[in-house]
Amino acid sequence: MKFIYTISSVVLAVLALASFFSFTKPYHYPWVPPTGYTGATVSYCSTAGCHSSYGANVVNTGGGSVTVPGLPTSITLGVSYNFSTVITHGDPDRSRFGFAIKAVDANGMAIGTFTTTNPKAGVIDNEIGHRDADIIQPEISFTYGNLTWTAPTVAPVYPITFYIAGNAGNGGQGSAGDYIYASTVVANAAVVPITLSAFYAKQLNNADVVLQWRTEQEINSDKFEIEKSINGQQFTYLSTIPASGFSSTIKDYKTIDKNPTSNGEYIYYRLKLIDKDGSFKYSDFAKVLLSTNETIVKNIATIHNGTNNIFQVNILSPNTQSLKINWINSNGQVIFTENKKLTKGSNTFQLQSNKIAKGEIIFLKFEAGSLNKSYSLVN
């Protein structure tokens, strides 16, 4: 009888243990939370068969919340962020708390690395969560500290979203009476951490333009791209200068544009400050008025009207001087001559003649200093 009693006791113990695990999985996980219930896949532990007393996937009832002080909203590659998880409830009657967190990029792929020195927390399947959650005296909140998320070293597909789920439990052995709270934190790339204190342009000897700039601080900087424009609106790439990467002291940079190309007019430059993760920002403009030793006809525009056309002329001059304009017909005869006074820089004026018939081809010949050039127009 004693033997039979012993065997029966073992059988009963095994059945009881099996019944316990059958009951507790997936109904509650005080030791390790199940993965896939942070909300990253639109599922929470309030699904049917889990903590579902208040309806499948019903979260954030009961007057509480889950927050994560320290998780970033702007990310610098390779940086570690220390944070904590705080689960609260509307009434101070909760005696067991748990959590789970997952970070994913814009494509839904797990991103970054979670670590912890908290013995009551751990990582599995790219999720960090509680471990062996203690039963405590009824409280309104509980905090899991010493949690860390480290950003990737290669630029991800932004934004990064942290999905957070928290459980404010009643300490029972089933799913009833527990509240699930959920939240998200969305993070993008940090603004390029370069402090630019100066940027200017200067022409050398009526030829090359030297560009110089200074930074007060650089964190994770990669390079500077120099761009140029003749109107301050459409910019083209000029060159690239490597950045210091990390610096807390003054750094001076310099490059030269050997082909400014816009004699006698303003030319605009700007810097594209690029971080190692690909994020960037632009500097303010640096502009310079280019000098010229030549008199140049930059443009002649025809303004049509009902009688004779008007010709609007733009000429660049290196100094103050006289300009002679000859009106010449198709037979090579000078119809008349008029004179203008040019000032240094850009000069714009209009020409019109009633001595040439509408639709007739004429030639305007400009003479001033090194300028001696004719243009064919239709009156």
Sequence and secondary structure as in RCSB ss.txt:
>XXXX:A:sequence
MKFIYTISSVVLAVLALASFFSFTKPYHYPWVPPTGYTGATVSYCSTAGCHSSYGANVVNTGGGSVTVPGLPTSI
TLGVSYNFSTVITHGDPDRSRFGFAIKAVDANGMAIGTFTTTNPKAGVIDNEIGHRDADIIQPEISFTYGNLTWT
APTVAPVYPITFYIAGNAGNGGQGSAGDYIYASTVVANAAVVPITLSAFYAKQLNNADVVLQWRTEQEINSDKFE
IEKSINGQQFTYLSTIPASGFSSTIKDYKTIDKNPTSNGEYIYYRLKLIDKDGSFKYSDFAKVLLSTNETIVKNI
ATIHNGTNNIFQVNILSPNTQSLKINWINSNGQVIFTENKKLTKGSNTFQLQSNKIAKGEIIFLKFEAGSLNKSY
SLVN
>XXXX:A:secstr
 HHHHHHHHHHHHHHHHHHHHHHHHHH  SSS  TT BSTTS BTTSTTSS TT TT  S SS EEE TT  SEE
 TT EEEEEEEEE SSS B EEEEEEEEE TTS B SEEEE  TTEEEETTEEEESS    S BSEEEEEEEEEE
  SS  SS EEEEEEEEEE S SSSTT EEEEEEEEEEE    EEEEEEEEEESTTS EEEEEEEEEEESEEEEE
EEEESSSSS EEEEEEE  SEESS EEEEEEES    TTSEEEEEEEEEETTS EEE   EEEE   SS EEEEE
EEE  SSS EEEEEEEESSSEEEEEEEE TTS EEEEEEEEE SEEEEEEE  SSS TT EEEEEEEETTEEEEE
EEE 
